[in-house]
Amino acid sequence: MNASALLDRLQAFRNDVYHCFDHRSDALFNLFDAITVAGLVPSFAHLSLQGPFERGHGSLYAALTRGTLDTERVREIVGTTLNHDQPLVFAIDTSTWVRNDAETSPQRGYFYHPSRHSAGKPVVAGWSSSWVAQLGPVSSSWTAPLDVRRVTPDRTAHEIADEQVQHVRRLLPPGTASPLFVFDGGYDPTRLSKLKDADRVSVLVRVRRNRRFFFDVMTRPGPQGGRPRIHGAKFLCADQTTWPAPHLEHLETTEQYGTVHVRAWTGLHVKTTQDTRPGSRHFKPTYSGTVLLLEVAKLPRETRQPQAFWLWWRGPGVPDLAMLWRAYTRRFDLEHTFRFCKQTLNWETPRLRHPEQADRWTLLVLLAFTQLRLAQPVVTDARLPWQRPQERGRLTPSRVRQGFVQLLVPLGSPACAPKPSGRSPGRPKGKCSGRAPRFPALKKSA
């Protein structure tokens, strides 16, 4: 598409976003633009000082407190930006909004955090959100987030991932090839095998180095009768003596990782006791898949020695090892998206009390990132004097944000101008708001 068509597409997206807002729509749209151009700010109130936000700081808080938006409509609009020309490879992962000291905020849970600790353990209290994003054909700082949902205390990340897989499948036209969903090591292969659309999608998940698998066996009874075997020979990832000759193998040399060696063993499953009651005489279901061993000669940043990666794949057809190992390495691009949302789009900056407000704010951040992604081909580089120039159409998310303010005038805004309303009378004299109730963080099993 030429520049004019790309601008028309971006303007149509902005109009659709505006019509997603039901109450306080003008303030919400101003906030949406302020998130896009502001960069990192010291506090949430500083967003009201941005040029696109035409109202006072009181409207900033009221937009999240009393504003409403159509969540399903937001997901539908963001889903229209899915690129059907790129490989249908998607990453699903969770990221936590840390709220350790927010005792008045309900529905907080305990979640793993890679860099922050509590009582000596890498666990924090806060709200966790599950993101699904389309990955590009090569490693990049860009991904295409399509949906984000909060993991509530009464649900698990696997249940939310199941909903997001179904959401992505609805975005694909009928007859599309099976999409691939890539997961990190926090997800269990057996639970991912029980997705509602498990037979129509491919799943690739990292597994621990000490994981134990079993080969599939024939389900017919033995020559003397009796119950047939369920599990075959053991396959221990940590014990090389249990590895037979690989069923599939791939070897190539790359500039980034050096020599890449992928070995695969098909027809392997994990023991499970989740689908039967103790003492049940029914067969325990097994979910057969392929175990992959990925070994590389070097890492892009040679700060540590590369270690072997164990992956588990399940899907229709024969696994394409060359595509699978590249798909998993591109999963790390989603970490760049999380970092950009937190450090540039101020995802964790507001100190909101209620999780419903946090959900609105998270959707606004998702919309702001999508707006930057759509503007990337047409934004002119507005680099600072000490920054290296970048080619138009290949700008990083931070550089697109720096130059996006140039597009606000030609794009215009569907939001109405603010109307003067005078000063608020404030809180009535003698009225006290009272002490807010306290809510402990909830601990739940996986």
Helices and strands as residue ranges (DSSP letters): H 3-20, E 21-23, H 25-38, G 44-49, H 57-66, E 68-69, H 71-79, E 89-98, E 109-112, E 123-134, E 144-150, H 157-171, E 180-183, H 189-193, G 198-200, E 202-207, E 212-215, E 234-236, G 240-242, E 248-254, E 258-269, E 289-296, E 309-314, H 321-330, H 333-343, H 355-375, H 397-404, G 405-407, H 408-411
